[in-house]
Amino acid sequence: MSNITLQTMMLLLVLVLTSTSTTVVGRTHVRIMNELQPEYLNLTAHCKSKDDDLGIQEIPYGEFFEFGFKPNVWGTTLFFCSMKWDENSPPRYFDIYKSGRDKAKRSLYWWMIKVDGPCMLNWKTSDFDICYPWNN
């Protein structure tokens, strides 16, 4: 193989690896908004990953909590949250970021928390119309 061809191949390999790693390990942001109606309740959220505990967050109605992270290169990043708004009811659980479900979409995730479950902002429709049930 000639030196020019080898150099060209090496340059292409470096470009591919650089662009892939930027996509995989770029920073991701998650915003959790409290929209617990009609009572306008405060939301208590406790979000964690395998490696990070973000602590207990008290989110007043109409406010939000936001955090950022770098997804791992293996595509297995998971942040899960327990959420509670009534002292007499059990906490609800939800995977607020799940690589297999979310990584291909974008790097900014806005969630609206409702009593029925969380709904993610659909950037195409500008509405919170991607809704999920609470985890079992």
N, C-alpha and C positions, 0 to 999 in steps of 0.2 A: 504494500500500500504506500502511495506517495505521501510525503510530508504534508502537502497541501490538503489532500483528502483527509488525513488523520487529524490535522489541525481543524479543519472544517467540522468533522464529526465531534471532536472534543468541544468546540465552541457551541454546537447545537445541543450537546448533552448538558453543558453548563446552563444554557438558556432555558431548557426544559426543566431542569432541576430547580433553578431559581424561581421560575414562574409557578411551578407546582408548590414549592414550599411557601411562597408568599400567599397562595390561595389557602393552603391547609393551615398554616400557623398564624394567619392574620388575626387581628384582634376582633372579637365578637362582643356585642353589647346586648344586654337583656334589660328591658324595662317592665316592671310589674305595676300596673295601675289599679287602684281600688275603685271599683264601680259597684259596690254592694248596695243595691237599691231594693226596696223603697226605704229601708230604715236608715240609710246613710251611716252604716256601721264602720268602725275602725277594723282594719285587717291586720292580723298578726301573721307574718310570714317568716319561716325559718328555712333558708335555702342552703344546700350543701352539694358538694361533689365528693368523689372518693378522696380527694386531696385537700379540699378547701371547705371550711365552715364559715359562711357569711354572717352568722349570728342571727339573733332574733330581731326582726324589723317591725316596728309599729308604723303602719301606713294609714293615715287618716283618709276618710272618704274624699275622692277627687285628687288625691296626691299619688306619688309614685316613688318606688325604690328602683335604683338602677345599679348594675354591676357589669364589669367587663372581664374578659379572660381570653386566653389563647387556646383554641381547641388543639388537642394532641394530634400528632402526625398519624396515629393509628386509626383515627376516625371513631374513637370510642368515648369521647367526652360526654358526660351526663351530669346535669345539674337538676336536682329534684328539690321540691319544696313541700313543706307541710304548711297548711293555711287554716286559720281559725278566726272566727269573728263573733262567735257566741259562746259564752262560758258553758252553756248547757249542751252543746253539740260536739260531736267528735271532730277532730281535725280532718281536713281533706288533704289529699296528696296529689301532686302532679309533677311530671317530668318537664320542667320549664325549658330545658334545652337538652335535646337528644340528637347526637351527631347523625345517626341514620335517618332521622326524620327532618332535621333542620339544616344540615351543613350546606346543602346545594342551593338553598334559597338566597341567603344574603348574610350580612354580618350584623344586622340590626333587627332585633326582635322586640316588638311591643306587644305586651299581653294586657288585656282588660279582664280583671277578675270579677266574676259575677257569682251569685249563689249557685246557679246551675252548672258552672264550670268556667274554665278559662277560654278566652277567644283571642286569637292572634290577629294583628293588623295585616290585612291583605293589601300590599302596596299597589296592586293593579287596580283595585276597586276603591281604595282609600277608606275601607270600612273594616271593622272587626268581625269579619264573617267566616273566619277559619276557627271553628269552635270544637272543643274536645270535652269528653266527660271526665270527671275526676277519676283517678286511679282507684282500683279496688283495694 
